[in-house]
Amino acid sequence: MTVLKQTWSWDGVVGESLIFDSQDTKSMNDEELIAFINNNWVEVIGQATFKRDQNGYCFVNFNLVTY
């Protein structure tokens, strides 16, 4: 499984994202995907947002902090 990890700052928010190929995550619901991330990549603290787009990617944004 290929994953892109980003750390970003935008419009007063700092956060992290993991971007997956949607085919790799299609069998997981949001809770299962968070558990998978926590067990294999990084610790997700607080709420996460999910976006599965029409281009075949699944974006998971997490560890969001406003400034």
C-alpha positions in Angstrom: 0.0 0.0 0.0 1.3 3.4 -1.0 0.5 6.3 1.3 1.4 10.0 1.0 1.8 11.8 4.4 1.6 15.6 4.5 1.9 18.2 7.2 0.3 21.5 6.3 -0.8 24.9 7.5 -3.8 26.6 5.8 -6.2 29.3 6.8 -5.3 29.3 10.5 -5.2 25.5 10.9 -2.2 23.2 11.1 -2.8 19.5 10.5 -1.6 16.3 9.0 -3.0 14.2 6.1 -2.6 10.7 4.8 -3.6 10.2 1.2 -4.5 6.7 0.1 -5.6 5.1 -3.2 -9.3 4.6 -2.6 -9.0 1.0 -3.8 -6.7 0.3 -0.8 -9.3 1.5 1.7 -12.6 0.6 0.1 -13.2 -2.3 2.5 -12.7 -0.1 5.6 -15.2 2.2 7.2 -14.0 5.4 8.8 -13.5 3.8 12.3 -11.6 0.9 10.8 -9.4 3.2 8.7 -8.5 5.3 11.9 -7.6 2.0 13.7 -5.4 1.0 10.7 -3.7 4.3 10.7 -3.1 4.2 14.5 -1.6 0.7 14.2 0.6 1.3 11.1 1.4 4.9 10.6 0.8 7.6 13.2 -1.4 8.3 16.2 -4.6 10.2 15.3 -5.4 12.6 18.1 -8.9 14.1 18.2 -11.3 14.2 15.3 -10.4 13.3 11.8 -12.1 14.3 8.5 -12.4 12.0 5.5 -12.8 12.8 1.8 -13.1 10.2 -0.9 -12.8 12.0 -4.2 -13.8 11.2 -7.8 -10.1 10.9 -8.8 -9.7 7.8 -6.7 -8.1 9.1 -3.6 -9.0 8.9 0.1 -7.9 11.8 2.2 -7.7 11.5 6.0 -7.0 14.8 7.8 -6.1 14.7 11.5 -4.3 16.2 14.4 -5.9 19.6 13.5 -4.9 22.6 15.6 -6.1 26.1 15.1 -3.9 29.1 15.7 
